[in-house]
Amino acid sequence: MAGETIMQTGQIQDEMFIIIEGEVEASLATPHSPVLRFGPGRVSGESALLTRAKRGVDYKATEKSRLVFLTRQALAKIMKVDPELATRLLYNIAQSLSFKMISAVADLRKLSS
């Protein structure tokens, strides 16, 4: 999976992924874009899962990686079969998005000072 494109900017998708092992890089679809690298435990795509939002960045595996995907359809099934698990999943997704927003605000404050 090294070098494999996982998702591309502008794609409309309804899934998120968790990196189980390996490394994934995220970059804007522009020349000389900064690159962020993420390893095991990192979650991405929560907004796409919940809102079917277009992808804002490209994701590419930089080495052999293993990812787990959660689709909107799978989440809907979990909600019917195991509402308690679905509640925990949605709570964790909300928490992840909140932490990312807090981090983005902190980054903006650093840039403005």
All heavy atoms as an XYZ file, in Angstrom:
868
protein
N       0.813     -1.182      0.000
C       0.000      0.000      0.000
C       0.870      1.266      0.000
O       0.354      2.357     -0.039
C      -0.927     -0.065      1.217
C      -1.915      1.016      1.312
S      -3.061      0.635      2.655
C      -4.160      1.966      2.460
N       2.184      1.146      0.072
C       3.050      2.312      0.055
C       2.875      3.091     -1.241
O       2.882      2.517     -2.321
C       4.509      1.900      0.223
N       2.702      4.393     -1.130
C       2.528      5.241     -2.294
C       1.103      5.273     -2.815
O       0.769      6.049     -3.703
N       0.241      4.433     -2.265
C      -1.146      4.353     -2.741
C      -1.954      5.564     -2.272
O      -1.878      5.977     -1.119
C      -1.798      3.085     -2.212
C      -3.223      2.875     -2.691
C      -3.818      1.578     -2.169
O      -3.058      0.640     -1.891
O      -5.046      1.523     -2.039
N      -2.719      6.137     -3.200
C      -3.609      7.232     -2.846
C      -4.827      6.646     -2.154
O      -5.476      5.734     -2.682
C      -4.035      8.024     -4.096
O      -2.847      8.598     -4.671
C      -5.022      9.116     -3.750
N      -5.131      7.159     -0.979
C      -6.259      6.673     -0.199
C      -7.508      7.486     -0.541
O      -8.572      6.931     -0.768
C      -5.951      6.750      1.304
C      -4.731      5.882      1.617
C      -7.159      6.350      2.139
C      -4.100      6.162      2.939
N      -7.340      8.793     -0.584
C      -8.437      9.700     -0.912
C      -7.861     10.936     -1.576
O      -6.723     11.309     -1.304
C      -9.201     10.097      0.342
C      -9.882      8.936      0.993
S     -10.584      9.387      2.570
C     -11.135      7.780      3.103
N      -8.672     11.574     -2.428
C      -8.203     12.753     -3.142
C      -9.085     13.961     -2.859
O     -10.292     13.819     -2.637
C      -8.196     12.505     -4.647
C      -7.123     11.527     -5.077
C      -7.106     11.361     -6.577
O      -8.089     10.973     -7.176
N      -5.960     11.666     -7.175
N      -8.467     15.124     -2.924
C      -9.183     16.379     -2.764
C     -10.378     16.425     -3.707
O     -10.267     16.065     -4.872
C      -8.247     17.571     -3.068
O      -7.134     17.509     -2.177
C      -8.957     18.896     -2.910
N     -11.505     16.875     -3.177
C     -12.697     17.046     -3.990
C     -13.600     15.834     -4.073
O     -14.750     15.951     -4.486
N     -13.099     14.657     -3.690
C     -13.944     13.466     -3.709
C     -15.050     13.619     -2.668
O     -14.801     14.064     -1.554
C     -13.153     12.202     -3.362
C     -12.264     11.690     -4.446
C     -11.537     10.415     -4.025
O     -11.143     10.256     -2.876
N     -11.340      9.516     -4.971
N     -16.249     13.240     -3.045
C     -17.344     13.220     -2.078
C     -17.430     11.797     -1.558
O     -17.650     10.859     -2.329
C     -18.672     13.652     -2.726
C     -18.569     15.094     -3.208
C     -19.821     13.490     -1.725
C     -19.774     15.582     -3.974
N     -17.219     11.647     -0.274
C     -17.239     10.324      0.327
C     -18.016     10.370      1.634
O     -18.260     11.441      2.186
C     -15.825      9.824      0.565
C     -15.081      9.598     -0.740
C     -13.718      9.014     -0.531
O     -12.971      9.493      0.297
N     -13.387      7.998     -1.297
N     -18.358      9.211      2.117
C     -19.105      9.127      3.364
C     -18.441      8.131      4.309
O     -19.082      7.277      4.877
C     -20.558      8.734      3.086
C     -20.691      7.351      2.481
O     -19.658      6.756      2.105
O     -21.820      6.860      2.400
N     -17.127      8.266      4.443
C     -16.399      7.348      5.306
C     -15.245      8.057      5.997
O     -14.735      9.066      5.525
C     -15.871      6.158      4.506
C     -14.870      6.538      3.447
C     -14.495      5.373      2.538
O     -15.182      4.337      2.557
O     -13.506      5.507      1.822
N     -14.888      7.495      7.125
C     -13.699      7.945      7.851
C     -12.758      6.753      7.942
O     -13.149      5.624      7.634
C     -14.064      8.452      9.241
C     -14.748      7.433     10.130
S     -15.024      8.014     11.809
C     -13.579      7.333     12.619
N     -11.516      7.029      8.330
C     -10.584      5.916      8.508
C      -9.741      6.118      9.748
O      -9.554      7.236     10.215
C      -9.702      5.696      7.273
C      -8.744      6.805      6.952
C      -7.489      6.859      7.528
C      -9.091      7.792      6.049
C      -6.596      7.869      7.218
C      -8.212      8.806      5.725
C      -6.956      8.850      6.322
N      -9.262      4.999     10.260
C      -8.356      4.970     11.404
C      -7.100      4.252     10.936
O      -7.184      3.181     10.326
C      -8.972      4.217     12.593
C     -10.311      4.845     12.989
C      -8.010      4.177     13.784
C     -11.142      3.982     13.913
N      -5.951      4.840     11.225
C      -4.684      4.197     10.867
C      -4.348      3.181     11.955
O      -4.179      3.542     13.123
C      -3.548      5.232     10.722
C      -3.934      6.292      9.684
C      -2.234      4.537     10.357
C      -2.996      7.486      9.652
N      -4.266      1.933     11.568
C      -3.934      0.857     12.501
C      -2.418      0.674     12.560
O      -1.838      0.528     13.634
C      -4.613     -0.469     12.097
C      -6.132     -0.290     12.023
C      -4.244     -1.604     13.045
C      -6.790      0.169     13.314
N      -1.777      0.677     11.405
C      -0.313      0.619     11.362
C       0.162      1.300     10.092
O      -0.575      1.427      9.114
C       0.212     -0.810     11.449
C      -0.276     -1.753     10.391
C       0.194     -3.183     10.632
O      -0.042     -3.719     11.717
O       0.784     -3.756      9.694
N       1.387      1.784     10.130
C       1.958      2.468      8.977
C       1.851      3.976      9.120
O       1.696      4.504     10.228
N       1.954      4.653      7.974
C       1.957      6.120      7.972
C       1.204      6.628      6.746
O       1.322      6.086      5.656
C       3.388      6.642      7.954
C       3.482      8.139      8.022
C       4.916      8.629      7.968
O       5.498      8.633      6.862
O       5.447      8.992      9.032
N       0.442      7.683      6.961
C      -0.325      8.328      5.899
C       0.053      9.804      5.903
O       0.213     10.410      6.962
C      -1.847      8.161      6.142
C      -2.656      8.992      5.179
C      -2.236      6.689      6.038
N       0.201     10.377      4.702
C       0.461     11.810      4.620
C      -0.761     12.510      4.043
O      -1.498     11.951      3.235
C       1.712     12.120      3.798
C       1.588     11.828      2.328
C       2.850     12.192      1.554
O       3.935     12.284      2.147
O       2.730     12.371      0.330
N      -0.966     13.722      4.508
C      -2.057     14.560      4.012
C      -1.437     15.824      3.437
O      -0.533     16.412      4.034
C      -3.007     14.923      5.145
N      -1.921     16.228      2.246
C      -1.406     17.447      1.624
C      -2.495     18.075      0.769
O      -3.435     17.397      0.333
C      -0.178     17.139      0.762
O      -0.531     16.265     -0.294
N      -2.361     19.361      0.547
C      -3.266     20.062     -0.350
C      -2.917     19.676     -1.780
O      -1.780     19.333     -2.075
C      -3.142     21.569     -0.176
C      -3.475     22.105      1.216
C      -3.138     23.585      1.303
C      -4.937     21.864      1.549
N      -3.872     19.751     -2.657
C      -3.638     19.394     -4.061
C      -3.059     20.580     -4.814
O      -3.576     21.023     -5.827
C      -4.935     18.925     -4.705
N      -1.967     21.124     -4.282
C      -1.286     22.254     -4.903
C       0.214     21.981     -4.906
O       0.710     21.249     -4.047
C      -1.542     23.570     -4.127
O      -1.085     23.409     -2.783
C      -3.015     23.926     -4.120
N       0.944     22.581     -5.856
C       2.399     22.391     -5.855
C       3.014     22.931     -4.561
O       2.556     23.939     -4.029
C       2.866     23.207     -7.060
C       1.654     23.413     -7.895
C       0.480     23.394     -6.968
N       3.985     22.266     -4.052
C       4.739     22.683     -2.866
C       3.868     22.782     -1.622
O       4.142     23.563     -0.724
C       5.472     24.009     -3.113
C       6.244     24.026     -4.395
N       7.337     23.219     -4.598
C       6.054     24.717     -5.534
C       7.806     23.431     -5.829
N       7.036     24.322     -6.418
N       2.810     21.993     -1.564
C       1.925     21.979     -0.399
C       2.668     21.433      0.808
O       3.446     20.483      0.691
C       0.712     21.101     -0.687
O      -0.015     20.856      0.494
N       2.420     22.011      1.987
C       2.969     21.391      3.193
C       2.368     19.991      3.351
O       1.249     19.733      2.904
C       2.514     22.297      4.330
C       1.655     23.337      3.748
C       1.619     23.175      2.262
N       3.111     19.116      3.970
C       2.665     17.737      4.162
C       2.613     17.451      5.655
O       3.529     17.785      6.392
C       3.635     16.757      3.471
C       3.270     15.320      3.796
C       3.655     16.984      1.969
N       1.521     16.846      6.082
C       1.399     16.371      7.459
C       1.428     14.856      7.416
O       0.831     14.235      6.539
C       0.081     16.842      8.078
C      -0.122     18.343      8.174
C      -1.546     18.655      8.655
C       0.894     18.960      9.110
N       2.139     14.257      8.373
C       2.219     12.801      8.429
C       1.528     12.306      9.693
O       1.697     12.891     10.766
C       3.671     12.357      8.407
C       4.299     12.505      7.036
C       5.738     11.995      7.031
N       6.348     11.800      5.753
C       6.449     12.680      4.769
N       5.914     13.859      4.900
N       7.062     12.400      3.638
N       0.785     11.212      9.544
C       0.029     10.656     10.648
C       0.322      9.173     10.784
O       0.492      8.479      9.786
C      -1.478     10.836     10.418
C      -1.886     12.254     10.170
C      -2.373     12.640      8.943
C      -1.770     13.213     11.165
C      -2.756     13.946      8.701
C      -2.150     14.527     10.940
C      -2.644     14.895      9.711
N       0.345      8.707     12.025
C       0.617      7.304     12.286
C      -0.533      6.609     12.983
O      -1.649      7.130     13.039
N      -0.240      5.447     13.541
C      -1.272      4.629     14.178
C      -2.089      5.403     15.214
O      -1.556      6.208     15.981
C      -0.473      3.509     14.841
C       0.745      3.383     13.980
C       1.066      4.801     13.577
N      -3.398      5.149     15.167
C      -4.315      5.799     16.090
C      -4.972      7.046     15.531
O      -5.993      7.504     16.044
N      -4.405      7.607     14.484
C      -4.957      8.832     13.897
C      -6.263      8.516     13.170
O      -6.364      7.525     12.467
C      -3.952      9.452     12.930
C      -4.435     10.693     12.251
C      -4.676     11.825     13.239
N      -5.147     12.995     12.543
C      -4.850     14.230     12.882
N      -4.087     14.457     13.912
N      -5.312     15.233     12.197
N      -7.228      9.381     13.357
C      -8.534      9.269     12.718
C      -8.680     10.424     11.746
O      -8.286     11.551     12.041
C      -9.656      9.347     13.776
C     -11.028      9.329     13.132
C      -9.520      8.231     14.794
N      -9.254     10.165     10.590
C      -9.502     11.237      9.623
C     -10.763     10.923      8.832
O     -11.107      9.773      8.618
C      -8.319     11.386      8.674
O      -8.441     12.584      7.946
N     -11.452     11.978      8.434
C     -12.646     11.823      7.613
C     -13.944     11.864      8.386
O     -15.002     11.544      7.845
N     -13.885     12.299      9.652
C     -15.100     12.327     10.463
C     -16.183     13.199      9.826
O     -17.362     12.834      9.810
C     -14.818     12.852     11.873
C     -13.746     12.099     12.621
C     -12.392     12.774     12.520
O     -11.963     13.117     11.393
O     -11.749     12.953     13.568
N     -15.783     14.347      9.290
C     -16.763     15.246      8.661
C     -17.406     14.596      7.440
O     -18.612     14.719      7.222
C     -16.107     16.567      8.248
O     -15.693     17.277      9.385
N     -16.611     13.895      6.655
C     -17.162     13.213      5.474
C     -18.157     12.135      5.892
O     -19.209     11.974      5.260
C     -16.037     12.601      4.646
N     -17.845     11.417      6.954
C     -18.749     10.383      7.447
C     -20.102     10.980      7.827
O     -21.149     10.444      7.478
C     -18.135      9.679      8.661
C     -19.036      8.674      9.377
C     -19.233      7.429      8.537
C     -18.464      8.331     10.735
N     -20.065     12.105      8.513
C     -21.307     12.685      9.038
C     -22.052     13.554      8.035
O     -23.277     13.649      8.088
C     -20.994     13.504     10.296
C     -20.381     12.709     11.460
C     -19.993     13.650     12.589
C     -21.333     11.628     11.945
N     -21.314     14.203      7.116
C     -21.967     15.202      6.248
C     -21.799     14.950      4.760
O     -22.312     15.717      3.954
C     -21.412     16.609      6.549
O     -20.036     16.653      6.153
C     -21.555     16.973      8.014
N     -21.054     13.906      4.407
C     -20.720     13.636      3.005
C     -19.990     14.820      2.368
O     -20.187     15.143      1.201
C     -21.970     13.280      2.202
C     -22.598     11.991      2.624
C     -23.735     11.583      1.703
N     -24.219     10.281      2.107
C     -25.492     10.047      2.415
N     -26.385     10.984      2.355
N     -25.850      8.841      2.769
N     -19.150     15.450      3.154
C     -18.381     16.607      2.692
C     -17.321     16.174      1.679
O     -16.822     15.046      1.715
C     -17.710     17.293      3.873
N     -16.952     17.091      0.803
C     -15.852     16.837     -0.126
C     -14.550     16.800      0.663
O     -14.361     17.557      1.617
C     -15.763     17.950     -1.173
C     -16.851     17.917     -2.197
C     -16.626     19.004     -3.237
C     -17.714     18.982     -4.279
N     -17.507     20.018     -5.291
N     -13.657     15.943      0.223
C     -12.338     15.864      0.855
C     -11.576     17.153      0.605
O     -11.547     17.663     -0.514
C     -11.532     14.688      0.298
C     -12.116     13.358      0.622
C     -11.957     13.038      2.088
N     -12.625     11.763      2.363
C     -12.695     11.213      3.545
N     -12.150     11.794      4.583
N     -13.300     10.066      3.730
N     -10.952     17.655      1.651
C     -10.209     18.904      1.539
C      -8.733     18.702      1.253
O      -8.031     19.654      0.907
N      -8.248     17.489      1.422
C      -6.831     17.196      1.210
C      -6.683     15.830      0.541
O      -7.613     15.033      0.509
C      -6.020     17.210      2.533
C      -6.030     18.580      3.173
C      -6.540     16.176      3.507
N      -5.485     15.591      0.001
C      -5.127     14.280     -0.522
C      -4.516     13.456      0.608
O      -3.746     13.990      1.416
C      -4.073     14.403     -1.629
C      -4.600     15.063     -2.888
O      -5.828     15.095     -3.096
O      -3.766     15.553     -3.673
N      -4.856     12.180      0.647
C      -4.253     11.252      1.609
C      -3.535     10.174      0.825
O      -4.094      9.587     -0.096
C      -5.319     10.590      2.489
C      -6.008     11.528      3.443
C      -7.220     12.115      3.116
C      -5.447     11.825      4.681
C      -7.863     12.973      3.987
C      -6.078     12.683      5.550
C      -7.289     13.248      5.208
O      -7.916     14.092      6.073
N      -2.295      9.911      1.222
C      -1.496      8.893      0.535
C      -0.697      8.116      1.586
O      -0.143      8.700      2.519
C      -0.531      9.575     -0.434
C       0.295      8.608     -1.269
C       1.289      9.331     -2.144
C       0.559      9.953     -3.314
N       1.487     10.478     -4.331
N      -0.643      6.800      1.419
C       0.171      5.966      2.301
C       1.639      6.172      1.944
O       2.002      6.122      0.774
C      -0.216      4.505      2.154
N       2.474      6.415      2.934
C       3.898      6.604      2.674
C       4.697      5.320      2.875
O       5.862      5.252      2.531
C       4.485      7.692      3.601
O       4.286      7.294      4.953
C       3.821      9.030      3.347
N       4.047      4.336      3.460
C       4.671      3.039      3.682
C       3.556      2.006      3.761
O       2.371      2.357      3.725
C       5.491      3.036      4.973
C       4.683      3.356      6.207
C       5.539      3.501      7.467
O       6.496      4.288      7.443
O       5.225      2.804      8.451
N       3.922      0.755      3.863
C       2.906     -0.274      4.000
C       2.056      0.070      5.224
O       2.585      0.235      6.327
C       3.547     -1.651      4.157
C       2.563     -2.769      4.219
C       3.249     -4.111      4.289
C       2.184     -5.193      4.387
N       2.781     -6.505      4.524
N       0.759      0.207      5.010
C      -0.139      0.653      6.071
C      -1.388     -0.203      6.117
O      -1.781     -0.808      5.116
C      -0.551      2.117      5.842
O       0.577      2.953      5.814
N      -2.001     -0.213      7.279
C      -3.281     -0.901      7.442
C      -4.260      0.097      8.030
O      -3.990      0.714      9.064
C      -3.135     -2.113      8.356
C      -4.349     -3.025      8.353
C      -4.014     -4.382      8.961
N      -3.502     -4.256     10.306
C      -4.155     -4.647     11.404
N      -5.328     -5.210     11.307
N      -3.601     -4.498     12.586
N      -5.385      0.283      7.342
C      -6.404      1.240      7.754
C      -7.723      0.513      7.964
O      -7.996     -0.488      7.302
C      -6.607      2.322      6.692
C      -5.360      3.010      6.129
C      -5.750      3.961      5.008
C      -4.623      3.748      7.212
N      -8.534      1.042      8.848
C      -9.894      0.551      9.023
C     -10.819      1.688      8.632
O     -10.649      2.830      9.076
C     -10.162      0.129     10.484
C     -11.629     -0.209     10.695
C      -9.286     -1.049     10.864
N     -11.788      1.376      7.764
C     -12.741      2.377      7.294
C     -14.098      2.144      7.947
O     -14.515      1.001      8.137
C     -12.894      2.290      5.773
C     -11.681      2.762      5.035
C     -10.607      1.914      4.824
C     -11.605      4.058      4.557
C      -9.478      2.349      4.146
C     -10.478      4.496      3.879
C      -9.421      3.642      3.678
N     -14.772      3.235      8.273
C     -16.143      3.186      8.761
C     -16.980      4.022      7.816
O     -16.755      5.229      7.681
C     -16.250      3.735     10.188
C     -17.669      3.806     10.766
C     -18.285      2.411     10.888
C     -17.664      4.510     12.109
N     -17.929      3.379      7.137
C     -18.792      4.084      6.194
C     -20.067      4.554      6.892
O     -20.434      4.044      7.960
C     -19.194      3.176      5.016
O     -20.000      2.109      5.527
C     -17.974      2.631      4.289
N     -20.720      5.485      6.262
C     -21.997      5.984      6.780
C     -23.025      4.840      6.837
O     -23.792      4.734      7.795
C     -22.481      7.112      5.868
C     -23.680      7.845      6.367
C     -24.026      8.959      5.356
N     -25.133      9.739      5.802
C     -25.043     10.907      6.419
N     -23.862     11.449      6.636
N     -26.122     11.551      6.798
N     -23.015      3.977      5.842
C     -23.933      2.839      5.804
C     -23.663      1.884      6.970
O     -24.595      1.396      7.617
C     -23.809      2.113      4.470
C     -24.772      0.967      4.302
C     -24.637      0.297      2.936
O     -23.709      0.563      2.185
N     -25.557     -0.581      2.623
N     -22.403      1.607      7.242
C     -22.053      0.720      8.360
C     -22.473      1.349      9.688
O     -22.977      0.655     10.576
C     -20.561      0.419      8.353
N     -22.267      2.664      9.824
C     -22.675      3.351     11.050
C     -24.193      3.258     11.241
O     -24.666      3.025     12.353
C     -22.219      4.816     11.019
C     -22.588      5.649     12.246
C     -22.008      5.055     13.524
C     -22.122      7.090     12.061
N     -24.946      3.403     10.163
C     -26.410      3.287     10.244
C     -26.812      1.890     10.724
O     -27.736      1.746     11.536
C     -27.039      3.596      8.890
N     -26.124      0.849     10.243
C     -26.418     -0.517     10.688
C     -26.104     -0.681     12.167
O     -26.867     -1.305     12.907
C     -25.612     -1.529      9.871
C     -26.135     -1.767      8.489
C     -25.319     -2.830      7.775
C     -25.800     -3.007      6.343
N     -24.999     -4.009      5.624
N     -24.961     -0.132     12.587
C     -24.582     -0.222     14.003
C     -25.629      0.483     14.863
O     -25.987     -0.006     15.940
C     -23.178      0.371     14.232
C     -22.116     -0.489     13.541
C     -22.879      0.482     15.734
C     -20.741      0.154     13.468
N     -26.152      1.602     14.397
C     -27.164      2.336     15.154
C     -28.408      1.483     15.381
O     -29.037      1.571     16.438
C     -27.517      3.641     14.443
C     -26.378      4.640     14.458
S     -26.651      6.043     13.364
C     -27.397      7.179     14.503
N     -28.759      0.655     14.419
C     -29.932     -0.215     14.555
C     -29.644     -1.432     15.435
O     -30.456     -1.825     16.260
C     -30.398     -0.686     13.179
C     -31.059      0.393     12.363
C     -31.489     -0.138     11.007
C     -32.075      0.997     10.178
N     -32.426      0.565      8.830
N     -28.480     -2.029     15.221
C     -28.149     -3.285     15.894
C     -27.642     -3.072     17.318
O     -27.973     -3.849     18.223
C     -27.090     -4.058     15.065
C     -26.604     -5.296     15.789
C     -27.653     -4.417     13.709
N     -26.827     -2.037     17.516
C     -26.202     -1.812     18.825
C     -26.164     -0.312     19.121
O     -25.118      0.331     18.963
C     -24.796     -2.412     18.826
C     -24.176     -2.484     20.219
O     -24.661     -1.792     21.138
O     -23.207     -3.248     20.377
N     -27.292      0.263     19.543
C     -27.351      1.707     19.791
C     -26.315      2.206     20.802
O     -25.805      3.316     20.671
C     -28.776      1.933     20.315
C     -29.555      0.763     19.841
C     -28.587     -0.380     19.753
N     -25.983      1.372     21.782
C     -24.991      1.791     22.774
C     -23.607      1.960     22.125
O     -22.904      2.951     22.371
C     -24.909      0.772     23.907
C     -23.991      1.223     25.042
C     -23.974      0.231     26.190
O     -25.012     -0.413     26.465
O     -22.907      0.101     26.813
N     -23.230      1.021     21.282
C     -21.958      1.134     20.561
C     -21.979      2.350     19.638
O     -21.002      3.102     19.564
C     -21.676     -0.140     19.763
C     -20.434     -0.116     18.863
C     -19.175      0.148     19.675
C     -20.328     -1.415     18.077
N     -23.086      2.545     18.947
C     -23.205      3.701     18.052
C     -23.053      5.009     18.823
O     -22.393      5.940     18.355
C     -24.547      3.664     17.328
N     -23.638      5.068     20.008
C     -23.518      6.268     20.846
C     -22.067      6.514     21.220
O     -21.579      7.648     21.151
C     -24.384      6.129     22.114
O     -25.750      5.973     21.716
C     -24.248      7.338     23.020
N     -21.355      5.453     21.593
C     -19.924      5.606     21.943
C     -19.114      6.052     20.730
O     -18.231      6.910     20.839
C     -19.371      4.310     22.516
C     -19.865      4.026     23.928
C     -19.072      2.915     24.599
N     -18.991      1.728     23.766
C     -19.495      0.547     24.079
N     -20.116      0.372     25.204
N     -19.355     -0.467     23.258
N     -19.399      5.462     19.568
C     -18.696      5.860     18.340
C     -18.937      7.336     18.026
O     -18.000      8.091     17.755
C     -19.155      5.009     17.158
C     -18.544      3.638     17.003
C     -19.304      2.841     15.954
C     -17.080      3.724     16.651
N     -20.197      7.743     18.063
C     -20.529      9.138     17.745
C     -19.933     10.103     18.768
O     -19.464     11.189     18.412
C     -22.043      9.313     17.638
C     -22.653      8.670     16.395
C     -24.171      8.634     16.498
C     -22.213      9.400     15.134
N     -19.900      9.705     20.046
C     -19.266     10.537     21.067
C     -17.775     10.705     20.759
O     -17.238     11.812     20.814
C     -19.459      9.928     22.453
C     -18.722     10.699     23.526
C     -19.267     11.865     24.059
C     -17.479     10.287     23.975
C     -18.585     12.587     25.024
C     -16.791     11.000     24.930
C     -17.343     12.149     25.463
O     -16.650     12.862     26.411
N     -17.109      9.602     20.407
C     -15.678      9.670     20.099
C     -15.411     10.504     18.847
O     -14.418     11.231     18.780
C     -15.092      8.271     19.952
C     -14.934      7.577     21.287
O     -14.750      8.218     22.311
N     -15.045      6.269     21.295
N     -16.290     10.404     17.854
C     -16.149     11.216     16.643
C     -16.307     12.694     16.985
O     -15.516     13.534     16.547
C     -17.163     10.769     15.565
C     -16.769      9.394     15.022
C     -17.261     11.793     14.446
C     -17.852      8.721     14.194
N     -17.319     13.016     17.801
C     -17.527     14.411     18.219
C     -16.325     14.927     19.008
O     -15.877     16.056     18.811
C     -18.805     14.530     19.049
N     -15.794     14.099     19.865
C     -14.627     14.490     20.656
C     -13.413     14.730     19.757
O     -12.686     15.706     19.925
C     -14.328     13.404     21.690
C     -13.324     13.817     22.740
C     -13.202     12.750     23.815
O     -13.161     11.555     23.520
N     -13.133     13.184     25.053
N     -13.211     13.864     18.782
C     -12.102     14.021     17.844
C     -12.217     15.336     17.070
O     -11.248     16.085     16.936
C     -12.070     12.834     16.879
O     -11.087     13.007     15.894
N     -13.420     15.613     16.574
C     -13.636     16.870     15.843
C     -13.419     18.079     16.749
O     -12.853     19.090     16.325
C     -15.036     16.898     15.234
C     -15.243     15.978     14.031
C     -16.728     15.873     13.692
C     -14.450     16.452     12.832
N     -13.842     17.980     18.006
C     -13.652     19.084     18.950
C     -12.172     19.346     19.201
O     -11.726     20.495     19.202
C     -14.353     18.774     20.279
O     -15.736     18.713     20.101
N     -11.403     18.274     19.405
C      -9.962     18.438     19.626
C      -9.291     19.074     18.407
O      -8.404     19.921     18.542
C      -9.294     17.111     19.968
C      -9.622     16.582     21.336
C      -9.760     15.220     21.550
C      -9.789     17.432     22.427
C     -10.054     14.728     22.810
C     -10.080     16.946     23.684
C     -10.220     15.591     23.880
N      -9.713     18.662     17.222
C      -9.139     19.243     16.004
C      -9.481     20.724     15.890
O      -8.645     21.539     15.468
C      -9.616     18.476     14.771
C      -8.977     17.109     14.657
C      -9.495     16.315     13.476
C      -8.839     14.955     13.414
N      -9.307     14.165     12.281
N     -10.690     21.119     16.259
C     -11.081     22.524     16.218
C     -10.283     23.333     17.245
O      -9.805     24.429     16.942
C     -12.582     22.666     16.481
C     -13.075     24.089     16.380
S     -12.776     24.864     14.777
C     -13.847     23.938     13.747
N     -10.121     22.800     18.437
C      -9.333     23.481     19.465
C      -7.902     23.678     18.977
O      -7.311     24.752     19.142
C      -9.377     22.688     20.792
C     -10.782     22.779     21.394
C      -8.320     23.190     21.765
C     -11.045     21.786     22.514
N      -7.341     22.662     18.360
C      -5.975     22.748     17.835
C      -5.885     23.789     16.715
O      -4.916     24.560     16.655
C      -5.545     21.374     17.320
O      -4.259     21.433     16.755
N      -6.878     23.818     15.832
C      -6.875     24.795     14.731
C      -6.945     26.222     15.270
O      -6.248     27.117     14.778
C      -8.035     24.521     13.780
N      -7.755     26.460     16.285
C      -7.861     27.792     16.886
C      -6.529     28.180     17.527
O      -6.059     29.317     17.375
C      -9.029     27.851     17.903
C      -8.974     29.124     18.723
C     -10.359     27.721     17.181
N      -5.893     27.236     18.215
C      -4.588     27.512     18.822
C      -3.548     27.854     17.747
O      -2.750     28.781     17.926
C      -4.130     26.308     19.648
N      -3.576     27.136     16.632
C      -2.647     27.421     15.521
C      -2.901     28.817     14.958
O      -1.946     29.543     14.655
C      -2.775     26.374     14.420
C      -2.232     25.013     14.823
O      -1.508     24.929     15.835
O      -2.539     24.041     14.120
N      -4.147     29.191     14.805
C      -4.471     30.538     14.301
C      -3.980     31.615     15.253
O      -3.483     32.655     14.825
C      -5.992     30.669     14.083
C      -6.542     29.950     12.867
C      -8.071     30.004     12.873
C      -6.011     30.552     11.577
N      -4.118     31.360     16.540
C      -3.634     32.351     17.531
C      -2.120     32.505     17.444
O      -1.602     33.622     17.543
C      -4.054     31.925     18.939
C      -5.522     32.159     19.177
C      -5.875     32.086     20.661
N      -7.257     32.447     20.822
C      -8.176     31.659     21.367
N      -7.838     30.465     21.817
N      -9.409     32.054     21.471
N      -1.403     31.411     17.256
C       0.060     31.476     17.113
C       0.426     32.288     15.882
O       1.361     33.080     15.909
C       0.656     30.075     17.014
C       0.693     29.312     18.305
C       1.284     27.927     18.070
C       1.089     27.050     19.273
N       1.506     25.671     19.014
N      -0.284     32.043     14.792
C       0.015     32.769     13.538
C      -0.281     34.251     13.644
O       0.363     35.057     12.972
C      -0.776     32.156     12.379
C      -0.370     30.761     11.946
C      -1.366     30.206     10.938
C       1.040     30.765     11.364
N      -1.246     34.624     14.473
C      -1.637     36.031     14.558
C      -0.817     36.804     15.583
O      -0.935     38.015     15.693
C      -3.126     36.156     14.881
O      -3.390     35.679     16.197
N       0.029     36.107     16.352
C       0.834     36.846     17.345
C       2.233     37.110     16.884
O       2.695     36.783     15.885
C       0.862     36.108     18.681
O       0.960     34.749     18.598
